[in-house]
Each structure stands twice: as structure tokens, then as C-alpha cells.
């Protein structure tokens, strides 16, 4: 795995940072969606993200690695599929945020954690401890409770 030039953060800290950032996606998105089409908002968000992320890659000095990514056919295919999956997730999420309260939409969206773990076990043979399995089951139960009530 390639190291980046920015200061290293243990891998356990990165999901926490992602979770905090994702919380602001919900809040800012809910406010921004008032009176506008959710699909158009998602497209504008994607453009802003692309410009921002290209800037990050450039500032890190990794822009020269762009050719490597574009030449790796298998890697590029799965990155493209990940991008399509992410785009559909955003489309559904922003549509749900437009019409539903953040307090209901965001927790249900986190059922993706459950699906990701199940897929990782099936596709990659990842092992899940009993403690982690119980925690994933609680996330699933919480998401289902919020979806039903």
C-alpha cells in the first residue's frame, strides 16, 4: 500500500474523521436541498467534490500517479463501479434527505455498514469476531427499528 505525504493517521482514526464529515453532509445537504431538485444538487456536489479531490491529489504531489490509475484496467473498472455505486447512493440519499428528517434518514443510511461487512465476509473471506458480529447486529437492529417506526 502506497503511503501519502500527509501526516499519517492510524486507520482507526480515518473512519471517525469520515463519520464526522458524513454528519455534515447530512446537515449541509438538508439545508441546501430546500427548494431545489435533489438530482441536480447531487450532480453539482459531485463536480465540487471532483475539483476538491483533484486539488488534494495535486497538493499532495500525487498527480503524476494519475496515469498509473488510468492504465490499470482492472483497478479502473472497479474504481468506476465504485463511483457508480457511490453516485446512486448519493442520489437516493439526497432524495431521502429532501423529503425526510435527517434524524430518520441518516441512521437508516448507515445500514450500509451492515451490508459492507456481510459483503466483505462473503467476497473477501474477512473474519468477524463475536463482539464485532454483535455490534453489526445492533446496527442492523437500530436501522430496522428506525425504518419501521
Order of alpha helices (4+ residues) and beta strands (2+ residues): alpha-alpha-alpha-alpha-alpha-alpha-alpha
